[in-house]
Amino acid sequence: MPRTAVLIDNMYLQHVALAYGLGDLDVRLFSLSLLEKDEELFRTYVFDALPYLPPNPSPEQVQRRDNKYQYLDCLKYLDRVTVELGYVKPKSTICRECKKLIKSCPEKREIQKGQLVACQLKKTIT
């Protein structure tokens, strides 16, 4: 019986689950659902990162990071699950419309896109 390892980009998986209204996914059950009938689960590798905290974080940002840490810490105790923890760092982008420097994190792309759209709308209106 072949043994199979499942690699999960957990940040991406959580965003997809949220977009489709699936709620929280059990990584063990998700991994087992990917296997063929003749395969045995060797190990599930979960790749994730804690949210970036700016120098002066808000209480909500601290709470979100703490919640994510507790979740990932719990995953470490599951049988045949290994958590690989990375990091998130801020990225600077220059708006094509107003040439303003926008600092954001990869997890905040929606906000960055919103700022770019706001620049484009402002230019259209004026």
Contacts in CASP RR format, 6 or more apart in sequence:
PFRMAT RR
TARGET T0000
AUTHOR 0000-0000-0000
METHOD contacts of the structure
MODEL  1
MPRTAVLIDNMYLQHVALAYGLGDLDVRLFSLSLLEKDEELFRTYVFDAL
PYLPPNPSPEQVQRRDNKYQYLDCLKYLDRVTVELGYVKPKSTICRECKK
LIKSCPEKREIQKGQLVACQLKKTIT
1 38 0 8 1.000
1 39 0 8 1.000
1 40 0 8 1.000
2 38 0 8 1.000
2 39 0 8 1.000
2 40 0 8 1.000
3 39 0 8 1.000
3 40 0 8 1.000
3 41 0 8 1.000
3 42 0 8 1.000
4 35 0 8 1.000
4 39 0 8 1.000
4 40 0 8 1.000
4 41 0 8 1.000
4 42 0 8 1.000
5 42 0 8 1.000
5 43 0 8 1.000
5 44 0 8 1.000
5 45 0 8 1.000
6 30 0 8 1.000
6 31 0 8 1.000
6 34 0 8 1.000
6 35 0 8 1.000
6 41 0 8 1.000
6 43 0 8 1.000
6 44 0 8 1.000
6 45 0 8 1.000
7 44 0 8 1.000
7 45 0 8 1.000
7 47 0 8 1.000
8 27 0 8 1.000
8 30 0 8 1.000
8 31 0 8 1.000
8 44 0 8 1.000
8 45 0 8 1.000
8 46 0 8 1.000
8 47 0 8 1.000
9 47 0 8 1.000
9 48 0 8 1.000
10 27 0 8 1.000
10 46 0 8 1.000
10 47 0 8 1.000
10 48 0 8 1.000
11 48 0 8 1.000
11 49 0 8 1.000
11 107 0 8 1.000
13 25 0 8 1.000
13 30 0 8 1.000
14 25 0 8 1.000
16 22 0 8 1.000
17 23 0 8 1.000
17 24 0 8 1.000
17 25 0 8 1.000
27 44 0 8 1.000
27 46 0 8 1.000
27 75 0 8 1.000
27 78 0 8 1.000
27 81 0 8 1.000
28 44 0 8 1.000
28 78 0 8 1.000
28 79 0 8 1.000
28 80 0 8 1.000
28 81 0 8 1.000
31 41 0 8 1.000
31 44 0 8 1.000
32 41 0 8 1.000
35 41 0 8 1.000
41 80 0 8 1.000
42 80 0 8 1.000
43 80 0 8 1.000
43 81 0 8 1.000
43 82 0 8 1.000
44 80 0 8 1.000
44 81 0 8 1.000
44 82 0 8 1.000
45 82 0 8 1.000
45 84 0 8 1.000
46 72 0 8 1.000
46 75 0 8 1.000
46 81 0 8 1.000
46 82 0 8 1.000
46 83 0 8 1.000
46 84 0 8 1.000
47 84 0 8 1.000
47 86 0 8 1.000
48 68 0 8 1.000
48 72 0 8 1.000
48 83 0 8 1.000
48 84 0 8 1.000
48 85 0 8 1.000
48 86 0 8 1.000
49 85 0 8 1.000
49 86 0 8 1.000
49 87 0 8 1.000
49 88 0 8 1.000
50 65 0 8 1.000
50 68 0 8 1.000
50 69 0 8 1.000
50 72 0 8 1.000
50 85 0 8 1.000
50 86 0 8 1.000
50 87 0 8 1.000
50 88 0 8 1.000
51 61 0 8 1.000
51 64 0 8 1.000
51 65 0 8 1.000
51 68 0 8 1.000
51 88 0 8 1.000
51 105 0 8 1.000
51 107 0 8 1.000
52 87 0 8 1.000
52 88 0 8 1.000
52 89 0 8 1.000
52 90 0 8 1.000
52 105 0 8 1.000
52 107 0 8 1.000
53 61 0 8 1.000
53 62 0 8 1.000
53 65 0 8 1.000
54 61 0 8 1.000
54 90 0 8 1.000
57 65 0 8 1.000
72 83 0 8 1.000
72 85 0 8 1.000
75 81 0 8 1.000
75 83 0 8 1.000
76 82 0 8 1.000
76 83 0 8 1.000
88 105 0 8 1.000
88 106 0 8 1.000
88 107 0 8 1.000
89 105 0 8 1.000
90 103 0 8 1.000
90 104 0 8 1.000
90 105 0 8 1.000
91 103 0 8 1.000
91 104 0 8 1.000
91 105 0 8 1.000
91 106 0 8 1.000
92 101 0 8 1.000
92 102 0 8 1.000
92 103 0 8 1.000
93 101 0 8 1.000
93 102 0 8 1.000
93 103 0 8 1.000
93 104 0 8 1.000
93 112 0 8 1.000
94 100 0 8 1.000
94 101 0 8 1.000
94 102 0 8 1.000
95 101 0 8 1.000
95 102 0 8 1.000
95 115 0 8 1.000
95 116 0 8 1.000
95 119 0 8 1.000
96 116 0 8 1.000
97 116 0 8 1.000
97 119 0 8 1.000
97 120 0 8 1.000
97 123 0 8 1.000
98 119 0 8 1.000
98 122 0 8 1.000
98 123 0 8 1.000
100 119 0 8 1.000
102 112 0 8 1.000
102 115 0 8 1.000
102 116 0 8 1.000
104 111 0 8 1.000
104 112 0 8 1.000
END
